[in-house]
């Protein structure tokens, strides 16, 4: 990747630039509306969807309350099955562990099945510094990698690209990474998929080491679960001699029976399917393959300590909240400056970075990310659509307001809110302020002055009525005269 998510400008500046890109807005509008339409159809088929949603929430909350016990149970089960478990407190430690494991095999390249945790810690860049090349195998991740781009969506990282742009990326860059694209490649989706399939097949057959994530881990059996739609996950998980899985500690489920709930929630909420095409499960080392599980904290235990913010750890990365968010649809994922965009990113990214353990790819000082993280909780209209579609009932608006309260505010804003509180504290004060505002309304500016001007950069000051509602009510006796 050509840059870093960390140290980007605050969300308002990113979004202001993004909304000027008409092609980006068209791509996002078309994709998100298609996905959310499919989701609504398959969710509507289930009369017990609300009960499933509540079950998912309860299972996740129970697991988080007992995370220490279940993690130890998972470690014992994986070890018993012949796997090796490694604990990583932060991004730097996880990257050191994975790089060391790859170097121990003598290989200089790995294939990857999509893992947001590895993107979170900047694993590809860390491996490159040690002379190891990571090849992405998800179609959308391949597009992002070949285009020297950033992912902009949890489920569809290349959602900001249309098929003509993808064709040009394949024609210009695919040969630099392996088998080149056909000279006469068209922008037909089947032709693009075939070019990617032929390109990746050679990589699958030549690779001895694979790195994966996991959608779920089962503490009871030590089983890991990956859900995907292309079959690349199955190839990555079975062909290489060494498999390394990097998984956030919150992906845990207590028992095998709990998986049944999430195998119904996740496909419907993510791709709008009744079930996903490929569900791969593996327990420990199988068929002569060496298996390593890297359990990643990287700020998660700090998030767990926040009674309101911890519900973000319920997230199963379905992206349903992105597909209904009016802010995301217009600004896109890059504006969030994180591998986790959209509403869930607005509450998860600031909390993870608050612990100071998320690596900066450009070695930026913590102050460089402060403006971005402070602005993310405001990247929402608080309409609540994200909460309505979340399959594990994360109250994202509640967490956004909670994080806003923790964000430092300018002195002028604090003084203004204190003055407003003093006025609103007594009905008599409010009535007098309203009458004064009515008399002076012709002299009120259309834009606020000084440090308050940002509020009117994107909105108008509401017109002040000649009299307040209470005065009108008293004068007309409730509108009867």
Buried (B, 14 or more C-beta within 10 A) or exposed (E): BEEBBBBBBBBBBBBBBBBEBEEBBEBBEEBBEEBBEBBEEBBEEBEEBEEBBBBBBBBBBBBBEBBEEBBEBBBEBBBEBBBBBBBBBBBBBBBBBBBEBBBEBEBEBBBBBBBBBBBBBBBBBBBEEBEBEBBBBBBBBBBBBBBEBBBBBBBBBBBBBBEEBBBBBBBEBBEEBBBBBBEEBEBEEEBBEBBBEBBBBEBBEEBBBBBBBBBBBBBBBBBBBBBBBBBBBBBBBBBBEBBBBBBBBBBBBBEBEBBEBBBBBBBBBBBBBEBBEBBBBBBBBBEEBBBBBBBBBBBBBBBBEBEBBBBBBBBBBBBBBBBBBEBBBBBBBBBBBBBBBBBBBBBBBBBBBBBEBBBBBEEEEEEBBBBBBBBBBBBBEBBBBBBEBBBBBBBBBBBBBBBBEBBEEEEEBEEBEEEEEEBEEEEEEBBEBBBEBBEEEEEEEEEBEEEEEEEBEEEEEEEBEEBBEEBEEEEEEEEEE
